[in-house]
Every structure is written in structure tokens, then in C-alpha cells.
Amino acid sequence: MSNVRPNLKAFKDREDLVFVVDRFNALEDNLTSILTREIGVPKEQESFVRDIVFNNTIVSFSAKVKLFLHLRSIRNWPKIDPKDFHRLMHIRNQFAHCNPTQYIHVTMNKGDKPVQSEVKIMLESLSNAGEIVSVESSIALKEFTEIYDRLRTYLFKVSQADSPDDKMV
């Protein structure tokens, strides 16, 4: 037994990270539930399929999205922009895998007294072209929240369909 105790207070200033990872995981769980229902898994096998077959270490979020989008097309569910899923994952990865940096900007007047200053927390990631891209964490969080809410609402509507062939309005 380890004597090390987690200091959760150390993450108080990273509530944005906790929010992003928690909401992303909840959305992925909703996606898994829909996939499990739609492929017609017998009740007695549901737990195995959800917890093992669709486990996040076995089937990636991107693969689940591809499966979902295929079902969406054959079930005639309303369209959803696939880029929303991928952008949400990208922002989640920025929060989860990036050490935030501080950007400090100070403007001084002739008397060497700060007239204007700002501090921003920045997240960095690599673009598809291999270039480092920085984004202010508050802007990334706002974009994540907007996309998350759009996808959450959409997946809720899909999950409420009575049968796989129901058409949603």
C-alpha cells in the first residue's frame, strides 16, 4: 500500500481540464450507448459489448464516430457535421496532453509604469502540417462547450428514437 495521497487541490486551477475531459468522456459514453443499442446487442451481452468491445482502449473515439456516422446515414437521422466530433476531440487533446503556458504582455509608458498588461493561458498543439499552433485556453474552452452542447443535444435526440428506423424531426 502506497503512502502517497493525491493532492486534488493542486488541480484547482485546472478546472477547465477536468471539465473538458469529464464532458468528453460523457459524450463518448452516450455514443457507445447508441452504438450498442443500434447493433441490437442482446440484454445479457450488453455489458460485455459496452465495457469490453467498445472500451476506449480498444475502439477509439474516431472509430466510434465513423460507426455512428454510417448508422446515421442508413437510419436517415438528421445530418450532423462530422467535423464537430473531430474538433471536439482535438480540443480535448489540447487540454489533456498540453502543458499550458503563460503569455504575458506588458505595455509601458515613458515613465516605465505599466499602462496595460494581460496574462493569457495558452494551449499548444501540432497542426496536420506539423506546425505548432497556440490558442488561448479560454477561447478553446468556449469552443469546446459550444460544440459539446450541440453534439450532446443531437445524441440525446438520437437516443430517444423508439426504434432504429424511427425518423427524427
HUNOR-V916457 format. One record per residue. N is the residue number from 1. RES is the residue in one letter. PSI is psi in radians with two decimals (999 if undefined). BURIAL is + if it has 9 or more other ideal C-beta (glycine too) atoms within 8 Angstrom, else -. D_LAST is the distance of its C-alpha to the last C-alpha in Angstrom with 2 decimals. Layout:
# HUNOR-V916457
n=N res=RES psi=PSI burial=BURIAL d_last=D_LAST
n=N res=RES psi=PSI burial=BURIAL d_last=D_LAST
This chain:
# HUNOR-V916457
n=1 res=M psi=2.27 burial=- d_last=54.86
n=2 res=S psi=2.55 burial=- d_last=54.29
n=3 res=N psi=-0.10 burial=- d_last=55.63
n=4 res=V psi=2.27 burial=- d_last=53.00
n=5 res=R psi=2.33 burial=- d_last=50.56
n=6 res=P psi=2.39 burial=- d_last=47.38
n=7 res=N psi=1.52 burial=- d_last=47.57
n=8 res=L psi=-0.37 burial=- d_last=43.99
n=9 res=K psi=-0.39 burial=- d_last=45.21
n=10 res=A psi=-0.33 burial=- d_last=45.90
n=11 res=F psi=0.14 burial=+ d_last=42.16
n=12 res=K psi=-0.65 burial=- d_last=41.67
n=13 res=D psi=0.04 burial=- d_last=41.54
n=14 res=R psi=0.63 burial=- d_last=38.82
n=15 res=E psi=-0.51 burial=- d_last=36.13
n=16 res=D psi=-0.75 burial=+ d_last=33.81
n=17 res=L psi=-0.81 burial=+ d_last=34.45
n=18 res=V psi=-0.76 burial=+ d_last=33.85
n=19 res=F psi=-0.87 burial=+ d_last=30.52
n=20 res=V psi=-0.85 burial=+ d_last=29.29
n=21 res=V psi=-0.74 burial=+ d_last=30.44
n=22 res=D psi=-0.83 burial=- d_last=29.17
n=23 res=R psi=-0.64 burial=+ d_last=25.60
n=24 res=F psi=-0.80 burial=+ d_last=25.55
n=25 res=N psi=-0.67 burial=- d_last=26.78
n=26 res=A psi=-0.72 burial=+ d_last=24.18
n=27 res=L psi=-0.72 burial=+ d_last=21.35
n=28 res=E psi=-0.64 burial=+ d_last=23.19
n=29 res=D psi=-0.72 burial=- d_last=23.52
n=30 res=N psi=-0.74 burial=+ d_last=19.76
n=31 res=L psi=-0.77 burial=+ d_last=19.45
n=32 res=T psi=-0.72 burial=+ d_last=22.32
n=33 res=S psi=-0.75 burial=+ d_last=20.85
n=34 res=I psi=-0.79 burial=+ d_last=17.71
n=35 res=L psi=-0.76 burial=+ d_last=20.10
n=36 res=T psi=-0.76 burial=+ d_last=22.44
n=37 res=R psi=-0.77 burial=+ d_last=19.95
n=38 res=E psi=-0.48 burial=+ d_last=18.51
n=39 res=I psi=0.01 burial=- d_last=22.03
n=40 res=G psi=0.71 burial=- d_last=22.96
n=41 res=V psi=2.23 burial=+ d_last=25.84
n=42 res=P psi=2.53 burial=- d_last=27.97
n=43 res=K psi=-0.78 burial=- d_last=28.26
n=44 res=E psi=-0.26 burial=- d_last=31.90
n=45 res=Q psi=-0.10 burial=- d_last=31.11
n=46 res=E psi=-0.84 burial=+ d_last=28.15
n=47 res=S psi=-0.77 burial=- d_last=30.49
n=48 res=F psi=-0.82 burial=- d_last=32.37
n=49 res=V psi=-0.81 burial=+ d_last=29.39
n=50 res=R psi=-0.86 burial=+ d_last=27.80
n=51 res=D psi=-0.47 burial=- d_last=31.17
n=52 res=I psi=-1.07 burial=- d_last=33.16
n=53 res=V psi=-0.79 burial=- d_last=31.26
n=54 res=F psi=0.30 burial=+ d_last=28.51
n=55 res=N psi=2.47 burial=- d_last=31.07
n=56 res=N psi=-0.42 burial=- d_last=30.80
n=57 res=T psi=-0.21 burial=- d_last=34.32
n=58 res=I psi=-0.85 burial=- d_last=33.49
n=59 res=V psi=2.05 burial=- d_last=30.02
n=60 res=S psi=2.84 burial=- d_last=29.35
n=61 res=F psi=-0.75 burial=+ d_last=26.22
n=62 res=S psi=-0.70 burial=+ d_last=26.03
n=63 res=A psi=-0.69 burial=- d_last=26.28
n=64 res=K psi=-0.69 burial=+ d_last=23.50
n=65 res=V psi=-0.76 burial=+ d_last=21.27
n=66 res=K psi=-0.78 burial=- d_last=22.33
n=67 res=L psi=-0.78 burial=+ d_last=21.59
n=68 res=F psi=-0.80 burial=+ d_last=18.12
n=69 res=L psi=-0.60 burial=+ d_last=17.38
n=70 res=H psi=-0.82 burial=- d_last=18.82
n=71 res=L psi=-0.70 burial=+ d_last=16.64
n=72 res=R psi=-0.73 burial=+ d_last=13.51
n=73 res=S psi=-0.68 burial=- d_last=14.83
n=74 res=I psi=-0.31 burial=- d_last=15.84
n=75 res=R psi=-0.09 burial=+ d_last=12.81
n=76 res=N psi=0.63 burial=- d_last=10.54
n=77 res=W psi=2.77 burial=+ d_last=8.44
n=78 res=P psi=2.60 burial=- d_last=7.44
n=79 res=K psi=2.63 burial=- d_last=10.95
n=80 res=I psi=2.48 burial=+ d_last=13.04
n=81 res=D psi=2.00 burial=- d_last=16.57
n=82 res=P psi=-0.45 burial=- d_last=19.00
n=83 res=K psi=-0.47 burial=- d_last=21.61
n=84 res=D psi=-0.76 burial=+ d_last=20.10
n=85 res=F psi=-0.79 burial=+ d_last=21.06
n=86 res=H psi=-0.64 burial=+ d_last=24.45
n=87 res=R psi=-0.71 burial=+ d_last=25.18
n=88 res=L psi=-0.77 burial=+ d_last=24.48
n=89 res=M psi=-0.70 burial=+ d_last=26.91
n=90 res=H psi=-0.81 burial=+ d_last=29.42
n=91 res=I psi=-0.72 burial=+ d_last=29.55
n=92 res=R psi=-0.77 burial=+ d_last=29.86
n=93 res=N psi=-0.61 burial=+ d_last=32.74
n=94 res=Q psi=-0.81 burial=+ d_last=34.37
n=95 res=F psi=-0.75 burial=+ d_last=34.54
n=96 res=A psi=-0.55 burial=+ d_last=35.53
n=97 res=H psi=0.13 burial=- d_last=38.09
n=98 res=C psi=2.38 burial=+ d_last=39.64
n=99 res=N psi=2.03 burial=- d_last=42.54
n=100 res=P psi=2.56 burial=- d_last=41.74
n=101 res=T psi=2.75 burial=- d_last=44.42
n=102 res=Q psi=2.38 burial=- d_last=45.52
n=103 res=Y psi=2.10 burial=+ d_last=45.86
n=104 res=I psi=2.22 burial=- d_last=48.44
n=105 res=H psi=2.14 burial=+ d_last=49.23
n=106 res=V psi=2.27 burial=- d_last=52.25
n=107 res=T psi=2.28 burial=- d_last=53.68
n=108 res=M psi=2.60 burial=- d_last=57.28
n=109 res=N psi=-3.04 burial=- d_last=59.42
n=110 res=K psi=-0.44 burial=- d_last=63.14
n=111 res=G psi=0.20 burial=- d_last=64.14
n=112 res=D psi=0.39 burial=- d_last=62.26
n=113 res=K psi=2.35 burial=- d_last=60.09
n=114 res=P psi=2.17 burial=- d_last=56.37
n=115 res=V psi=-0.66 burial=- d_last=54.65
n=116 res=Q psi=2.37 burial=- d_last=51.16
n=117 res=S psi=2.66 burial=- d_last=49.72
n=118 res=E psi=2.55 burial=- d_last=46.38
n=119 res=V psi=2.24 burial=- d_last=45.40
n=120 res=K psi=2.47 burial=+ d_last=42.19
n=121 res=I psi=2.17 burial=+ d_last=41.05
n=122 res=M psi=2.50 burial=+ d_last=40.12
n=123 res=L psi=2.45 burial=+ d_last=38.27
n=124 res=E psi=2.62 burial=+ d_last=39.28
n=125 res=S psi=2.92 burial=+ d_last=37.83
n=126 res=L psi=2.33 burial=- d_last=38.67
n=127 res=S psi=3.00 burial=- d_last=36.68
n=128 res=N psi=-0.39 burial=- d_last=36.10
n=129 res=A psi=0.03 burial=- d_last=39.25
n=130 res=G psi=0.24 burial=- d_last=41.23
n=131 res=E psi=2.53 burial=- d_last=41.67
n=132 res=I psi=2.22 burial=- d_last=41.55
n=133 res=V psi=2.30 burial=- d_last=38.82
n=134 res=S psi=2.50 burial=+ d_last=39.03
n=135 res=V psi=2.51 burial=+ d_last=36.38
n=136 res=E psi=2.31 burial=+ d_last=36.86
n=137 res=S psi=-0.61 burial=+ d_last=35.43
n=138 res=S psi=-0.60 burial=- d_last=33.94
n=139 res=I psi=-0.74 burial=- d_last=32.01
n=140 res=A psi=-0.71 burial=+ d_last=30.81
n=141 res=L psi=-0.71 burial=+ d_last=29.80
n=142 res=K psi=-0.80 burial=- d_last=27.81
n=143 res=E psi=-0.76 burial=+ d_last=25.96
n=144 res=F psi=-0.83 burial=+ d_last=25.41
n=145 res=T psi=-0.73 burial=- d_last=24.02
n=146 res=E psi=-0.79 burial=- d_last=21.52
n=147 res=I psi=-0.75 burial=+ d_last=20.28
n=148 res=Y psi=-0.81 burial=+ d_last=20.42
n=149 res=D psi=-0.70 burial=- d_last=18.30
n=150 res=R psi=-0.81 burial=+ d_last=15.57
n=151 res=L psi=-0.69 burial=+ d_last=15.74
n=152 res=R psi=-0.80 burial=+ d_last=16.18
n=153 res=T psi=-0.78 burial=- d_last=13.03
n=154 res=Y psi=-0.86 burial=+ d_last=11.04
n=155 res=L psi=-0.55 burial=+ d_last=13.15
n=156 res=F psi=-0.76 burial=+ d_last=12.78
n=157 res=K psi=-0.75 burial=+ d_last=9.04
n=158 res=V psi=-0.74 burial=+ d_last=10.20
n=159 res=S psi=-0.36 burial=+ d_last=13.20
n=160 res=Q psi=-0.11 burial=- d_last=11.68
n=161 res=A psi=2.35 burial=+ d_last=10.35
n=162 res=D psi=-0.64 burial=- d_last=13.06
n=163 res=S psi=2.82 burial=- d_last=14.23
n=164 res=P psi=-0.42 burial=- d_last=14.29
n=165 res=D psi=0.05 burial=- d_last=12.88
n=166 res=D psi=2.46 burial=- d_last=9.72
n=167 res=K psi=2.31 burial=- d_last=6.69
n=168 res=M psi=2.64 burial=- d_last=3.76
n=169 res=V psi=999 burial=- d_last=0.00
